[in-house]
Amino acid sequence: MIIDRLYEEVEKKGNVCVGLDTSMDYIPREWIEEFKEVDEIIFRFNKRIIDATYDIVSIYKLQIAYYESYGLEGLKAYSRTLKYIREKGSLSIGDIKRGDIADTADKYARGHFRGDFETDFITLNPYMGYDSISPYLEYMKDGSKGIFVLLRTSNPGAKDIEYLKSDDKEIYYHIGDKLKDMGMDFIGKYGYSLIGSVVGGTHDEEAEIIRERYKNMFFLIPGYGAQGGKADNIKKYLIDGNGGIVNSSRGIIKYYTNFKDGVERFDEYTRQAVIDMRRDIGYEK
Amino acid sequence: MIIDRLYEEVEKKGNVCVGLDTSMDYIPREWIEEFKEVDEIIFRFNKRIIDATYDIVSIYKLQIAYYESYGLEGLKAYSRTLKYIREKGSLSIGDIKRGDIADTADKYARGHFRGDFETDFITLNPYMGYDSISPYLEYMKDGSKGIFVLLRTSNPGAKDIEYLKSDDKEIYYHIGDKLKDMGMDFIGKYGYSLIGSVVGGTHDEEAEIIRERYKNMFFLIPGYGAQGGKADNIKKYLIDGNGGIVNSSRGIIKYYTNFKDGVERFDEYTRQAVIDMRRDIGYEK
């Protein structure tokens, strides 16, 4: 099962998930001039990061909004990057946060679990209810695909709706409790389900409670670094150093911009950013 | 302002919003064989519908999931269809239901208010909070773009989260109240704001209350027809026959399949489906 593979990747390589949220602003001017076409420029930049880090990174996450912002060319780069990650034997998450009614959800599933945009995991938004989640389960029966559903996100606005209490229980607990149950039919050999969730690393209140309550859930943890998530808080969402992946985007893919010789030694600096982060969040091998 | 244009389109042409949720399964076999490439097949089908109906339809809505399901080719058809609608002088909604943190939301705004996927209105998912909505407002200051935010959707799962009560008030009212306030800075000459909302036509409990409570909101009303929304219920969401658009997808774009000579008389039948629906929901001119 794909969640078992993710578990094993984390055991071998640590918890770092590199967010390939690639903006043209992040790419060295020299490389932009070299390649000219947007899809080639973005793909080459991503490839460079992947080549420099794939042996120390458990998974890559692509925020599709960055690619959509460049239209068809951007989505071509999205597609090529996902294919390249697969060729390297690595795993990927399409951070698409889709959420829609049943027929439409099935179309999104086809779009992101098959064809040009095929990826191993996708993120989903549960606002419209559980019939907006269940269509994806059809594609998960053979164990080849997984989902991460938004529970408690890393942004300040999380408080607006996710934190509202109903029957003395926050909305994110309502959703989490339901997903935990849905996940019982999709448990892998290490005890984690194909239905994971997104839990922001910027909030640490109740971290132990959430980890304890959702033992069968793998967590995708955004918010480390740029958004202010601290390593000590984030570690609370892990079990024996596994059961979660921690995303960093700008902190890694823009790390080279901190150095005068950043462009010449791009691979080295990018790799160092991953190693530093990995150590910070508790990797000890 | 674009919301004024929509109001005027409704005055002239009625409340029908045609959902171009185009699946290859809906397209006559003869036309598929004629054009071969997916993007050309889908675009030609959409064009045929637009040509047959643009003088009796206030706006077209494209559910992007259908296009994503065909990968890059599908999105090319999405882009071409949006451009064609603009060329015809008609309005469009990109039904994308995106929702993400600030930086990412800005990327989605660029992706769907500019460039290949430019459209007049987009739909948004509010689950992550109001900082996932506010980045779009920057693009709305000149009045050229608008949004429809999910409040109470048309699917059975709407009950799972949207209907939960917090402080004795359903989640959709929490969101609606906030959006109403946010909309005060974006009111057009007919009293409607650029911040509209999605209110499913399948639920009619409280329809009058919702209409009364959110006087400044234009409603995008899905669920008519295939999903079971009845005309009498839907009318309750309108004010003097305006202030809302009613979406139908399969009921219109597949209507021709009900007839033996459906393919030969495709334009005529498709047009008839719009005229029938328009009358059903109260158009009297």
Interface residues (C-beta under 8 A of the other chain):
Chain A: D21 S23 Q63 A65 Y66 E68 S69 Y70 G71 L72 G74 L75 K76 S79 K97 R98 G99 D100 I101 A102 T104 A105 K107 Y108 R110 G111 H112 G115 D116 F117 N125 P126 Y127 M128 G129 Y130 D131 S132 L150 T153 S154 N155 P156 G157 A158 K159 D160 I161 E162 L164 K165 S166 D167 I171 H174 I175 K178
Chain B: D21 S23 Q63 A65 Y66 E68 S69 Y70 G71 L72 G74 L75 K76 S79 K97 R98 G99 D100 I101 A102 T104 A105 K107 Y108 R110 G111 H112 G115 D116 F117 N125 P126 Y127 M128 G129 Y130 D131 S132 L150 T153 S154 N155 P156 G157 A158 K159 D160 I161 E162 L164 K165 S166 D167 I171 H174 I175 K178
